[in-house]
Amino acid sequence: MTRQLTLGTVATLLALGGAAQAQETTYTVALDGTFAPHAMPALSGGIEGFNVDLANEIGERLDVTMDIVATQFSGILPGLAAGTYDFVVAPVTITEERAGNLLFSEGYLNTDFQFVVKAGTEEITSLEELSGKTIAVNKGSVYDSWAREKAEEIGWIVESYGTNSDAVQAVVSNRAFANVAGNTVSAWAVKQNPAIELSYLYSTGLVWGMPFKKGDEALRDKVETVIECMKLDGTMAALSEKWFGVTPASGSAAVTPQPGFGQPGFEGYAMDDHTPGCD
């Protein structure tokens, strides 16, 4: 009887160990599948985009399977908190409020405001040069509220449209002088349409990082080590060029590893003496 119990216990432990090992080889991660060019429907089926490639590259380098779930952004962070996802690969702006509830990797892309104008327009070097101009924005977006907050100070006229594509079209058809949106979205629009070009870049000082559950420092650090390597070996820059048509500037988040783990200056950041590299 004792021997049977022992063998049964061993079998159970082996089964549990196997299940744990299997679980460690698959990460369930989430992104917004409608946020082009970060993630969007592919003509061949499924999804494609910068963050899809980024997630798959992380999985390949960690030798794990990435189960990428495309869903609405509004449910992604609650899903992470509930344990539905291991971490989030959608671009999420690191803020003090979010860092109080989530554990972030270091930033991997700057999230700035970029103006788009008709191709051939004279270079804009300051917001003040847009005084008296009509600025087209996506209604209800952060760019809409920002532009309206700045309207009295700058002296521009803000026109809101149902989608950012409509706002861009307003520039093409001369109903607006410029469109303002996120830098990567603007770069994607320009990449698709030779009638427009990138103009003034307004730096917010903010970056996109990957959120993890509080207390999951081990996984955060493991993934961040890969992100740092991708910055150093040029992979992150290559993805930027592929999807945005833009080579990251020297010192930008896409090519500059941070010391320690997490984003310096925010809760959850852990300073240590590891040297970013590619082992």
PyRosetta script that sets phi, psi and omega in degrees:
from pyrosetta import init, pose_from_sequence

init()
pose = pose_from_sequence("MTRQLTLGTVATLLALGGAAQAQETTYTVALDGTFAPHAMPALSGGIEGFNVDLANEIGERLDVTMDIVATQFSGILPGLAAGTYDFVVAPVTITEERAGNLLFSEGYLNTDFQFVVKAGTEEITSLEELSGKTIAVNKGSVYDSWAREKAEEIGWIVESYGTNSDAVQAVVSNRAFANVAGNTVSAWAVKQNPAIELSYLYSTGLVWGMPFKKGDEALRDKVETVIECMKLDGTMAALSEKWFGVTPASGSAAVTPQPGFGQPGFEGYAMDDHTPGCD")
pose.set_psi(1, -43.3)
pose.set_omega(1, -179.9)
pose.set_phi(2, -61.6)
pose.set_psi(2, -41.7)
pose.set_omega(2, -179.9)
pose.set_phi(3, -65.4)
pose.set_psi(3, -39.2)
pose.set_omega(3, -179.9)
pose.set_phi(4, -65.1)
pose.set_psi(4, -42.2)
pose.set_omega(4, 178.6)
pose.set_phi(5, -63.7)
pose.set_psi(5, -41.1)
pose.set_omega(5, -179.5)
pose.set_phi(6, -63.0)
pose.set_psi(6, -45.4)
pose.set_omega(6, 179.5)
pose.set_phi(7, -64.0)
pose.set_psi(7, -39.6)
pose.set_omega(7, 178.4)
pose.set_phi(8, -64.1)
pose.set_psi(8, -40.9)
pose.set_omega(8, 179.3)
pose.set_phi(9, -64.2)
pose.set_psi(9, -42.8)
pose.set_omega(9, 178.9)
pose.set_phi(10, -61.3)
pose.set_psi(10, -43.6)
pose.set_omega(10, 179.9)
pose.set_phi(11, -62.2)
pose.set_psi(11, -40.6)
pose.set_omega(11, 179.1)
pose.set_phi(12, -64.5)
pose.set_psi(12, -44.0)
pose.set_omega(12, 179.8)
pose.set_phi(13, -63.3)
pose.set_psi(13, -40.0)
pose.set_omega(13, 178.2)
pose.set_phi(14, -64.4)
pose.set_psi(14, -40.6)
pose.set_omega(14, 179.4)
pose.set_phi(15, -64.8)
pose.set_psi(15, -43.3)
pose.set_omega(15, 178.3)
pose.set_phi(16, -65.1)
pose.set_psi(16, -40.0)
pose.set_omega(16, 178.2)
pose.set_phi(17, -63.1)
pose.set_psi(17, -40.5)
pose.set_omega(17, 178.4)
pose.set_phi(18, -64.8)
pose.set_psi(18, -39.4)
pose.set_omega(18, 178.7)
pose.set_phi(19, -64.9)
pose.set_psi(19, -42.1)
pose.set_omega(19, 179.4)
pose.set_phi(20, -63.4)
pose.set_psi(20, -41.5)
pose.set_omega(20, -179.8)
pose.set_phi(21, -64.3)
pose.set_psi(21, -41.5)
pose.set_omega(21, 179.2)
pose.set_phi(22, -63.2)
pose.set_psi(22, -39.5)
pose.set_omega(22, -179.3)
pose.set_phi(23, -63.6)
pose.set_psi(23, -36.4)
pose.set_omega(23, -178.4)
pose.set_phi(24, -69.7)
pose.set_psi(24, -18.2)
pose.set_omega(24, -177.4)
pose.set_phi(25, -93.1)
pose.set_psi(25, 0.5)
pose.set_omega(25, 177.3)
pose.set_phi(26, -132.2)
pose.set_psi(26, 127.0)
pose.set_omega(26, 174.2)
pose.set_phi(27, -113.0)
pose.set_psi(27, 129.4)
pose.set_omega(27, 174.8)
pose.set_phi(28, -93.7)
pose.set_psi(28, 117.4)
pose.set_omega(28, -175.1)
pose.set_phi(29, -126.4)
pose.set_psi(29, 157.5)
pose.set_omega(29, -173.4)
pose.set_phi(30, -127.7)
pose.set_psi(30, 150.5)
pose.set_omega(30, 172.3)
pose.set_phi(31, -152.8)
pose.set_psi(31, 167.0)
pose.set_omega(31, 176.3)
pose.set_phi(32, -87.5)
pose.set_psi(32, 114.0)
pose.set_omega(32, -174.8)
pose.set_phi(33, -80.1)
pose.set_psi(33, 8.3)
pose.set_omega(33, -179.6)
pose.set_phi(34, -120.4)
pose.set_psi(34, 14.5)
pose.set_omega(34, -175.7)
pose.set_phi(35, -104.6)
pose.set_psi(35, 78.2)
pose.set_omega(35, 179.2)
pose.set_phi(36, -69.9)
pose.set_psi(36, 141.6)
pose.set_omega(36, 2.8)
pose.set_phi(37, -96.9)
pose.set_psi(37, 20.3)
pose.set_omega(37, -179.2)
pose.set_phi(38, -77.1)
pose.set_psi(38, -38.1)
pose.set_omega(38, 175.4)
pose.set_phi(39, -160.9)
pose.set_psi(39, 131.4)
pose.set_omega(39, -176.0)
pose.set_phi(40, -161.1)
pose.set_psi(40, 160.0)
pose.set_omega(40, 179.2)
pose.set_phi(41, -61.7)
pose.set_psi(41, 136.7)
pose.set_omega(41, 176.6)
pose.set_phi(42, -93.6)
pose.set_psi(42, 147.1)
pose.set_omega(42, -179.5)
pose.set_phi(43, -60.6)
pose.set_psi(43, -30.6)
pose.set_omega(43, -178.4)
pose.set_phi(44, -86.4)
pose.set_psi(44, 1.9)
pose.set_omega(44, -176.9)
pose.set_phi(45, 104.6)
pose.set_psi(45, 158.3)
pose.set_omega(45, -178.1)
pose.set_phi(46, 76.3)
pose.set_psi(46, -155.9)
pose.set_omega(46, -179.3)
pose.set_phi(47, -129.9)
pose.set_psi(47, 157.8)
pose.set_omega(47, 178.1)
pose.set_phi(48, -146.0)
pose.set_psi(48, 166.5)
pose.set_omega(48, 177.5)
pose.set_phi(49, 143.8)
pose.set_psi(49, 176.7)
pose.set_omega(49, -177.8)
pose.set_phi(50, -54.8)
pose.set_psi(50, -51.9)
pose.set_omega(50, -175.1)
pose.set_phi(51, -73.7)
pose.set_psi(51, -23.3)
pose.set_omega(51, 173.8)
pose.set_phi(52, -68.2)
pose.set_psi(52, -47.2)
pose.set_omega(52, 177.1)
pose.set_phi(53, -62.2)
pose.set_psi(53, -40.6)
pose.set_omega(53, -179.4)
pose.set_phi(54, -62.0)
pose.set_psi(54, -46.0)
pose.set_omega(54, -180.0)
pose.set_phi(55, -62.4)
pose.set_psi(55, -44.1)
pose.set_omega(55, -179.0)
pose.set_phi(56, -66.8)
pose.set_psi(56, -35.3)
pose.set_omega(56, 178.0)
pose.set_phi(57, -67.1)
pose.set_psi(57, -40.0)
pose.set_omega(57, 176.7)
pose.set_phi(58, -61.5)
pose.set_psi(58, -45.5)
pose.set_omega(58, 179.1)
pose.set_phi(59, -60.1)
pose.set_psi(59, -42.5)
pose.set_omega(59, -179.8)
pose.set_phi(60, -63.9)
pose.set_psi(60, -41.9)
pose.set_omega(60, -177.8)
pose.set_phi(61, -73.2)
pose.set_psi(61, -27.3)
pose.set_omega(61, 176.3)
pose.set_phi(62, -89.6)
pose.set_psi(62, -5.5)
pose.set_omega(62, -178.4)
pose.set_phi(63, 59.9)
pose.set_psi(63, 46.8)
pose.set_omega(63, 177.5)
pose.set_phi(64, -130.7)
pose.set_psi(64, 162.9)
pose.set_omega(64, 174.9)
pose.set_phi(65, -89.9)
pose.set_psi(65, 131.7)
pose.set_omega(65, 177.6)
pose.set_phi(66, -102.5)
pose.set_psi(66, 111.5)
pose.set_omega(66, 175.2)
pose.set_phi(67, -89.4)
pose.set_psi(67, 96.5)
pose.set_omega(67, -174.2)
pose.set_phi(68, -88.8)
pose.set_psi(68, 118.4)
pose.set_omega(68, -179.3)
pose.set_phi(69, -104.0)
pose.set_psi(69, 120.0)
pose.set_omega(69, 176.0)
pose.set_phi(70, -94.0)
pose.set_psi(70, 122.7)
pose.set_omega(70, -176.4)
pose.set_phi(71, -149.8)
pose.set_psi(71, -179.5)
pose.set_omega(71, 178.3)
pose.set_phi(72, -72.5)
pose.set_psi(72, 140.5)
pose.set_omega(72, -176.1)
pose.set_phi(73, -60.4)
pose.set_psi(73, -33.9)
pose.set_omega(73, -176.7)
pose.set_phi(74, -59.8)
pose.set_psi(74, -24.4)
pose.set_omega(74, -178.9)
pose.set_phi(75, -100.3)
pose.set_psi(75, -2.2)
pose.set_omega(75, -173.3)
pose.set_phi(76, -71.5)
pose.set_psi(76, -51.5)
pose.set_omega(76, -177.1)
pose.set_phi(77, -68.3)
pose.set_psi(77, -40.3)
pose.set_omega(77, 172.4)
pose.set_phi(78, -60.2)
pose.set_psi(78, -36.1)
pose.set_omega(78, 178.0)
pose.set_phi(79, -65.1)
pose.set_psi(79, -37.3)
pose.set_omega(79, 176.5)
pose.set_phi(80, -64.2)
pose.set_psi(80, -46.0)
pose.set_omega(80, -179.7)
pose.set_phi(81, -62.0)
pose.set_psi(81, -32.6)
pose.set_omega(81, -178.9)
pose.set_phi(82, -81.8)
pose.set_psi(82, -6.5)
pose.set_omega(82, -180.0)
pose.set_phi(83, 87.9)
pose.set_psi(83, 9.1)
pose.set_omega(83, 178.8)
pose.set_phi(84, -68.4)
pose.set_psi(84, -34.0)
pose.set_omega(84, -179.4)
pose.set_phi(85, -119.7)
pose.set_psi(85, 147.5)
pose.set_omega(85, 176.4)
pose.set_phi(86, -74.8)
pose.set_psi(86, -40.3)
pose.set_omega(86, 171.0)
pose.set_phi(87, -161.3)
pose.set_psi(87, 176.6)
pose.set_omega(87, -173.0)
pose.set_phi(88, -114.3)
pose.set_psi(88, 129.2)
pose.set_omega(88, 179.1)
pose.set_phi(89, -105.3)
pose.set_psi(89, 0.4)
pose.set_omega(89, 172.1)
pose.set_phi(90, -68.9)
pose.set_psi(90, 148.0)
pose.set_omega(90, 175.3)
pose.set_phi(91, -66.5)
pose.set_psi(91, 120.6)
pose.set_omega(91, -178.5)
pose.set_phi(92, -126.6)
pose.set_psi(92, 122.1)
pose.set_omega(92, -179.9)
pose.set_phi(93, -66.9)
pose.set_psi(93, 130.1)
pose.set_omega(93, 178.2)
pose.set_phi(94, -80.9)
pose.set_psi(94, 117.2)
pose.set_omega(94, 177.0)
pose.set_phi(95, -126.9)
pose.set_psi(95, 164.8)
pose.set_omega(95, 178.9)
pose.set_phi(96, -60.0)
pose.set_psi(96, -42.9)
pose.set_omega(96, -178.8)
pose.set_phi(97, -62.2)
pose.set_psi(97, -47.9)
pose.set_omega(97, -179.3)
pose.set_phi(98, -66.4)
pose.set_psi(98, -38.7)
pose.set_omega(98, -180.0)
pose.set_phi(99, -66.1)
pose.set_psi(99, -19.2)
pose.set_omega(99, 176.2)
pose.set_phi(100, -75.3)
pose.set_psi(100, -19.4)
pose.set_omega(100, -177.2)
pose.set_phi(101, -115.6)
pose.set_psi(101, -17.7)
pose.set_omega(101, -177.0)
pose.set_phi(102, -128.3)
pose.set_psi(102, 162.9)
pose.set_omega(102, 175.6)
pose.set_phi(103, -106.3)
pose.set_psi(103, 122.1)
pose.set_omega(103, -175.0)
pose.set_phi(104, -106.6)
pose.set_psi(104, 147.9)
pose.set_omega(104, 165.3)
pose.set_phi(105, -74.8)
pose.set_psi(105, 172.1)
pose.set_omega(105, 171.3)
pose.set_phi(106, -65.3)
pose.set_psi(106, 158.8)
pose.set_omega(106, -179.9)
pose.set_phi(107, -67.9)
pose.set_psi(107, 146.2)
pose.set_omega(107, 178.7)
pose.set_phi(108, -120.7)
pose.set_psi(108, -9.4)
pose.set_omega(108, 174.0)
pose.set_phi(109, -148.4)
pose.set_psi(109, 142.8)
pose.set_omega(109, 171.6)
pose.set_phi(110, -75.8)
pose.set_psi(110, 142.4)
pose.set_omega(110, 176.0)
pose.set_phi(111, -115.0)
pose.set_psi(111, 97.5)
pose.set_omega(111, -175.7)
pose.set_phi(112, -118.1)
pose.set_psi(112, 173.5)
pose.set_omega(112, 177.2)
pose.set_phi(113, -99.8)
pose.set_psi(113, 127.9)
pose.set_omega(113, -177.0)
pose.set_phi(114, -122.1)
pose.set_psi(114, 132.7)
pose.set_omega(114, 176.1)
pose.set_phi(115, -90.8)
pose.set_psi(115, 143.3)
pose.set_omega(115, 176.1)
pose.set_phi(116, -119.6)
pose.set_psi(116, 134.0)
pose.set_omega(116, 179.7)
pose.set_phi(117, -131.1)
pose.set_psi(117, 172.8)
pose.set_omega(117, 176.0)
pose.set_phi(118, -65.5)
pose.set_psi(118, 144.7)
pose.set_omega(118, 178.5)
pose.set_phi(119, -57.9)
pose.set_psi(119, 135.2)
pose.set_omega(119, 179.8)
pose.set_phi(120, 93.0)
pose.set_psi(120, -2.1)
pose.set_omega(120, 178.8)
pose.set_phi(121, -69.5)
pose.set_psi(121, 144.0)
pose.set_omega(121, 179.1)
pose.set_phi(122, -60.1)
pose.set_psi(122, 144.1)
pose.set_omega(122, -176.1)
pose.set_phi(123, -60.4)
pose.set_psi(123, 136.3)
pose.set_omega(123, 175.9)
pose.set_phi(124, -102.0)
pose.set_psi(124, 126.8)
pose.set_omega(124, -176.4)
pose.set_phi(125, -114.1)
pose.set_psi(125, -3.1)
pose.set_omega(125, 178.6)
pose.set_phi(126, -157.4)
pose.set_psi(126, 157.8)
pose.set_omega(126, 177.7)
pose.set_phi(127, -63.2)
pose.set_psi(127, -34.3)
pose.set_omega(127, -176.9)
pose.set_phi(128, -60.7)
pose.set_psi(128, -26.5)
pose.set_omega(128, 179.0)
pose.set_phi(129, -70.1)
pose.set_psi(129, -10.6)
pose.set_omega(129, 179.5)
pose.set_phi(130, -94.9)
pose.set_psi(130, 6.0)
pose.set_omega(130, 178.3)
pose.set_phi(131, -59.8)
pose.set_psi(131, 132.2)
pose.set_omega(131, -179.9)
pose.set_phi(132, 84.0)
pose.set_psi(132, -5.2)
pose.set_omega(132, -178.9)
pose.set_phi(133, -91.5)
pose.set_psi(133, 154.7)
pose.set_omega(133, 175.3)
pose.set_phi(134, -91.7)
pose.set_psi(134, 126.7)
pose.set_omega(134, -178.4)
pose.set_phi(135, -111.6)
pose.set_psi(135, 123.3)
pose.set_omega(135, -179.8)
pose.set_phi(136, -94.3)
pose.set_psi(136, 135.7)
pose.set_omega(136, -178.1)
pose.set_phi(137, -138.4)
pose.set_psi(137, 162.0)
pose.set_omega(137, 174.8)
pose.set_phi(138, -79.6)
pose.set_psi(138, 120.8)
pose.set_omega(138, -175.3)
pose.set_phi(139, -57.3)
pose.set_psi(139, 130.4)
pose.set_omega(139, 176.6)
pose.set_phi(140, 85.0)
pose.set_psi(140, -4.3)
pose.set_omega(140, -179.0)
pose.set_phi(141, -80.5)
pose.set_psi(141, 168.9)
pose.set_omega(141, 176.6)
pose.set_phi(142, -63.7)
pose.set_psi(142, -27.7)
pose.set_omega(142, -179.8)
pose.set_phi(143, -73.4)
pose.set_psi(143, -33.3)
pose.set_omega(143, 175.4)
pose.set_phi(144, -62.5)
pose.set_psi(144, -52.5)
pose.set_omega(144, -178.1)
pose.set_phi(145, -65.0)
pose.set_psi(145, -39.4)
pose.set_omega(145, 179.4)
pose.set_phi(146, -63.7)
pose.set_psi(146, -46.7)
pose.set_omega(146, -178.6)
pose.set_phi(147, -62.4)
pose.set_psi(147, -38.2)
pose.set_omega(147, 179.9)
pose.set_phi(148, -71.6)
pose.set_psi(148, -34.6)
pose.set_omega(148, 176.4)
pose.set_phi(149, -64.9)
pose.set_psi(149, -31.8)
pose.set_omega(149, -177.6)
pose.set_phi(150, -89.8)
pose.set_psi(150, -7.4)
pose.set_omega(150, -171.4)
pose.set_phi(151, -56.7)
pose.set_psi(151, -46.7)
pose.set_omega(151, -178.2)
pose.set_phi(152, -68.1)
pose.set_psi(152, -39.9)
pose.set_omega(152, -178.6)
pose.set_phi(153, -67.4)
pose.set_psi(153, -45.5)
pose.set_omega(153, -175.4)
pose.set_phi(154, -86.8)
pose.set_psi(154, -35.5)
pose.set_omega(154, -179.1)
pose.set_phi(155, 89.4)
pose.set_psi(155, 23.2)
pose.set_omega(155, 176.1)
pose.set_phi(156, -94.7)
pose.set_psi(156, 169.5)
pose.set_omega(156, 179.9)
pose.set_phi(157, -111.6)
pose.set_psi(157, 128.3)
pose.set_omega(157, -176.0)
pose.set_phi(158, -103.9)
pose.set_psi(158, 128.7)
pose.set_omega(158, 175.5)
pose.set_phi(159, -120.2)
pose.set_psi(159, 127.1)
pose.set_omega(159, -177.4)
pose.set_phi(160, -100.5)
pose.set_psi(160, 142.0)
pose.set_omega(160, 179.9)
pose.set_phi(161, -128.5)
pose.set_psi(161, 157.8)
pose.set_omega(161, -174.7)
pose.set_phi(162, -62.5)
pose.set_psi(162, -31.9)
pose.set_omega(162, 177.0)
pose.set_phi(163, -136.1)
pose.set_psi(163, 163.3)
pose.set_omega(163, 177.2)
pose.set_phi(164, -69.8)
pose.set_psi(164, -29.3)
pose.set_omega(164, 176.5)
pose.set_phi(165, -61.3)
pose.set_psi(165, -40.0)
pose.set_omega(165, 177.4)
pose.set_phi(166, -65.8)
pose.set_psi(166, -37.6)
pose.set_omega(166, 179.4)
pose.set_phi(167, -66.0)
pose.set_psi(167, -39.2)
pose.set_omega(167, 176.8)
pose.set_phi(168, -65.2)
pose.set_psi(168, -41.4)
pose.set_omega(168, 179.9)
pose.set_phi(169, -62.7)
pose.set_psi(169, -30.0)
pose.set_omega(169, 177.3)
pose.set_phi(170, -63.9)
pose.set_psi(170, -33.6)
pose.set_omega(170, 176.2)
pose.set_phi(171, -69.5)
pose.set_psi(171, -45.9)
pose.set_omega(171, -179.0)
pose.set_phi(172, -59.6)
pose.set_psi(172, -38.5)
pose.set_omega(172, -176.4)
pose.set_phi(173, -92.2)
pose.set_psi(173, 10.4)
pose.set_omega(173, 176.4)
pose.set_phi(174, 68.3)
pose.set_psi(174, 18.3)
pose.set_omega(174, 174.4)
pose.set_phi(175, -84.5)
pose.set_psi(175, -13.9)
pose.set_omega(175, 176.2)
pose.set_phi(176, -144.0)
pose.set_psi(176, 151.9)
pose.set_omega(176, 179.0)
pose.set_phi(177, -79.9)
pose.set_psi(177, -38.0)
pose.set_omega(177, -176.9)
pose.set_phi(178, -148.9)
pose.set_psi(178, 158.1)
pose.set_omega(178, 171.6)
pose.set_phi(179, -116.4)
pose.set_psi(179, 142.7)
pose.set_omega(179, 174.2)
pose.set_phi(180, -123.7)
pose.set_psi(180, 133.6)
pose.set_omega(180, 179.5)
pose.set_phi(181, -154.6)
pose.set_psi(181, -170.7)
pose.set_omega(181, 177.5)
pose.set_phi(182, -66.0)
pose.set_psi(182, 149.1)
pose.set_omega(182, -174.6)
pose.set_phi(183, -59.1)
pose.set_psi(183, -39.1)
pose.set_omega(183, -177.8)
pose.set_phi(184, -75.1)
pose.set_psi(184, -36.7)
pose.set_omega(184, 177.5)
pose.set_phi(185, -65.5)
pose.set_psi(185, -41.4)
pose.set_omega(185, 178.2)
pose.set_phi(186, -64.5)
pose.set_psi(186, -41.9)
pose.set_omega(186, 179.3)
pose.set_phi(187, -62.4)
pose.set_psi(187, -39.5)
pose.set_omega(187, 178.0)
pose.set_phi(188, -64.1)
pose.set_psi(188, -42.2)
pose.set_omega(188, 179.9)
pose.set_phi(189, -61.2)
pose.set_psi(189, -43.4)
pose.set_omega(189, 179.8)
pose.set_phi(190, -66.8)
pose.set_psi(190, -37.6)
pose.set_omega(190, 179.1)
pose.set_phi(191, -61.9)
pose.set_psi(191, -31.3)
pose.set_omega(191, -178.0)
pose.set_phi(192, -89.0)
pose.set_psi(192, -16.6)
pose.set_omega(192, -170.7)
pose.set_phi(193, -136.6)
pose.set_psi(193, 106.6)
pose.set_omega(193, -178.6)
pose.set_phi(194, -69.9)
pose.set_psi(194, -6.2)
pose.set_omega(194, -179.7)
pose.set_phi(195, -79.6)
pose.set_psi(195, -10.7)
pose.set_omega(195, -178.5)
pose.set_phi(196, -126.5)
pose.set_psi(196, 164.6)
pose.set_omega(196, 178.2)
pose.set_phi(197, -147.2)
pose.set_psi(197, 160.3)
pose.set_omega(197, 178.4)
pose.set_phi(198, -72.3)
pose.set_psi(198, 143.4)
pose.set_omega(198, 178.5)
pose.set_phi(199, -127.5)
pose.set_psi(199, -135.9)
pose.set_omega(199, -171.6)
pose.set_phi(200, -60.9)
pose.set_psi(200, 136.7)
pose.set_omega(200, 177.2)
pose.set_phi(201, -107.9)
pose.set_psi(201, 120.9)
pose.set_omega(201, 177.9)
pose.set_phi(202, -99.8)
pose.set_psi(202, 113.9)
pose.set_omega(202, -176.7)
pose.set_phi(203, -81.5)
pose.set_psi(203, 126.7)
pose.set_omega(203, 178.1)
pose.set_phi(204, -91.2)
pose.set_psi(204, -18.4)
pose.set_omega(204, -174.5)
pose.set_phi(205, 79.6)
pose.set_psi(205, 4.4)
pose.set_omega(205, -178.4)
pose.set_phi(206, -102.5)
pose.set_psi(206, 159.1)
pose.set_omega(206, -179.8)
pose.set_phi(207, -134.4)
pose.set_psi(207, 159.8)
pose.set_omega(207, 172.0)
pose.set_phi(208, -93.1)
pose.set_psi(208, 134.7)
pose.set_omega(208, 175.6)
pose.set_phi(209, -131.3)
pose.set_psi(209, 178.2)
pose.set_omega(209, 177.6)
pose.set_phi(210, -103.2)
pose.set_psi(210, 123.3)
pose.set_omega(210, 179.5)
pose.set_phi(211, -84.1)
pose.set_psi(211, 142.9)
pose.set_omega(211, 174.7)
pose.set_phi(212, -128.7)
pose.set_psi(212, 167.8)
pose.set_omega(212, 176.1)
pose.set_phi(213, -71.5)
pose.set_psi(213, 146.0)
pose.set_omega(213, 173.9)
pose.set_phi(214, -55.4)
pose.set_psi(214, 135.5)
pose.set_omega(214, -180.0)
pose.set_phi(215, 90.4)
pose.set_psi(215, -4.8)
pose.set_omega(215, -178.0)
pose.set_phi(216, -100.0)
pose.set_psi(216, 47.4)
pose.set_omega(216, -177.6)
pose.set_phi(217, -61.4)
pose.set_psi(217, -35.3)
pose.set_omega(217, -177.1)
pose.set_phi(218, -60.1)
pose.set_psi(218, -46.6)
pose.set_omega(218, 179.5)
pose.set_phi(219, -70.1)
pose.set_psi(219, -42.2)
pose.set_omega(219, 178.3)
pose.set_phi(220, -55.9)
pose.set_psi(220, -47.2)
pose.set_omega(220, -177.4)
pose.set_phi(221, -66.2)
pose.set_psi(221, -37.4)
pose.set_omega(221, 179.1)
pose.set_phi(222, -63.1)
pose.set_psi(222, -46.3)
pose.set_omega(222, -179.8)
pose.set_phi(223, -68.5)
pose.set_psi(223, -40.1)
pose.set_omega(223, -178.5)
pose.set_phi(224, -64.5)
pose.set_psi(224, -34.7)
pose.set_omega(224, 177.1)
pose.set_phi(225, -58.4)
pose.set_psi(225, -39.0)
pose.set_omega(225, 177.5)
pose.set_phi(226, -68.4)
pose.set_psi(226, -42.9)
pose.set_omega(226, 179.2)
pose.set_phi(227, -59.5)
pose.set_psi(227, -42.4)
pose.set_omega(227, 179.0)
pose.set_phi(228, -61.5)
pose.set_psi(228, -42.2)
pose.set_omega(228, 178.9)
pose.set_phi(229, -63.4)
pose.set_psi(229, -40.7)
pose.set_omega(229, -179.9)
pose.set_phi(230, -64.6)
pose.set_psi(230, -31.0)
pose.set_omega(230, 175.2)
pose.set_phi(231, -68.9)
pose.set_psi(231, -42.3)
pose.set_omega(231, -174.9)
pose.set_phi(232, -74.7)
pose.set_psi(232, -35.0)
pose.set_omega(232, -175.8)
pose.set_phi(233, -91.9)
pose.set_psi(233, 4.6)
pose.set_omega(233, 174.9)
pose.set_phi(234, 89.3)
pose.set_psi(234, -0.5)
pose.set_omega(234, -178.3)
pose.set_phi(235, -65.8)
pose.set_psi(235, -42.8)
pose.set_omega(235, -179.3)
pose.set_phi(236, -63.3)
pose.set_psi(236, -40.6)
pose.set_omega(236, 178.1)
pose.set_phi(237, -65.1)
pose.set_psi(237, -39.5)
pose.set_omega(237, 179.8)
pose.set_phi(238, -64.4)
pose.set_psi(238, -38.6)
pose.set_omega(238, 176.9)
pose.set_phi(239, -65.9)
pose.set_psi(239, -37.4)
pose.set_omega(239, 177.6)
pose.set_phi(240, -63.4)
pose.set_psi(240, -43.7)
pose.set_omega(240, 180.0)
pose.set_phi(241, -66.1)
pose.set_psi(241, -37.9)
pose.set_omega(241, -179.5)
pose.set_phi(242, -65.6)
pose.set_psi(242, -47.6)
pose.set_omega(242, -171.2)
pose.set_phi(243, -96.1)
pose.set_psi(243, -29.1)
pose.set_omega(243, -177.0)
pose.set_phi(244, -108.7)
pose.set_psi(244, -15.9)
pose.set_omega(244, -175.2)
pose.set_phi(245, 70.2)
pose.set_psi(245, 23.2)
pose.set_omega(245, -175.3)
pose.set_phi(246, -128.7)
pose.set_psi(246, 131.8)
pose.set_omega(246, 173.1)
pose.set_phi(247, -87.3)
pose.set_psi(247, 121.7)
pose.set_omega(247, -177.4)
pose.set_phi(248, -58.2)
pose.set_psi(248, 139.9)
pose.set_omega(248, 179.2)
pose.set_phi(249, -71.4)
pose.set_psi(249, 150.5)
pose.set_omega(249, 175.5)
pose.set_phi(250, -57.7)
pose.set_psi(250, 133.1)
pose.set_omega(250, -179.7)
pose.set_phi(251, 89.2)
pose.set_psi(251, -7.1)
pose.set_omega(251, 179.1)
pose.set_phi(252, -75.4)
pose.set_psi(252, 165.0)
pose.set_omega(252, -175.7)
pose.set_phi(253, -62.0)
pose.set_psi(253, -28.7)
pose.set_omega(253, -176.0)
pose.set_phi(254, -70.4)
pose.set_psi(254, -18.3)
pose.set_omega(254, -176.4)
pose.set_phi(255, -128.6)
pose.set_psi(255, 6.1)
pose.set_omega(255, -174.7)
pose.set_phi(256, -122.5)
pose.set_psi(256, 101.0)
pose.set_omega(256, 175.9)
pose.set_phi(257, -65.9)
pose.set_psi(257, 145.4)
pose.set_omega(257, 178.1)
pose.set_phi(258, -98.4)
pose.set_psi(258, 150.6)
pose.set_omega(258, 174.6)
pose.set_phi(259, -68.2)
pose.set_psi(259, 154.9)
pose.set_omega(259, 178.4)
pose.set_phi(260, 68.9)
pose.set_psi(260, -160.5)
pose.set_omega(260, 178.7)
pose.set_phi(261, -125.2)
pose.set_psi(261, 137.2)
pose.set_omega(261, -175.1)
pose.set_phi(262, 96.5)
pose.set_psi(262, -177.6)
pose.set_omega(262, -179.0)
pose.set_phi(263, -96.4)
pose.set_psi(263, 118.6)
pose.set_omega(263, 179.8)
pose.set_phi(264, -52.9)
pose.set_psi(264, 139.1)
pose.set_omega(264, 178.0)
pose.set_phi(265, 92.8)
pose.set_psi(265, -3.0)
pose.set_omega(265, -179.1)
pose.set_phi(266, -123.0)
pose.set_psi(266, 153.8)
pose.set_omega(266, 177.1)
pose.set_phi(267, -56.4)
pose.set_psi(267, 140.6)
pose.set_omega(267, -179.0)
pose.set_phi(268, 97.1)
pose.set_psi(268, -12.4)
pose.set_omega(268, 178.4)
pose.set_phi(269, -69.8)
pose.set_psi(269, 135.1)
pose.set_omega(269, -179.8)
pose.set_phi(270, -124.5)
pose.set_psi(270, 113.2)
pose.set_omega(270, 178.6)
pose.set_phi(271, -81.7)
pose.set_psi(271, 130.4)
pose.set_omega(271, 171.9)
pose.set_phi(272, -146.8)
pose.set_psi(272, -176.4)
pose.set_omega(272, -173.4)
pose.set_phi(273, -104.1)
pose.set_psi(273, 19.9)
pose.set_omega(273, 178.5)
pose.set_phi(274, -70.1)
pose.set_psi(274, 146.3)
pose.set_omega(274, 179.9)
pose.set_phi(275, -101.4)
pose.set_psi(275, 117.6)
pose.set_omega(275, 179.3)
pose.set_phi(276, -57.2)
pose.set_psi(276, 136.4)
pose.set_omega(276, -179.8)
pose.set_phi(277, -173.9)
pose.set_psi(277, -171.8)
pose.set_omega(277, 178.8)
pose.set_phi(278, -121.9)
pose.set_psi(278, 103.0)
pose.set_omega(278, -178.2)
pose.set_phi(279, -79.4)
pose.dump_pdb("model.pdb")
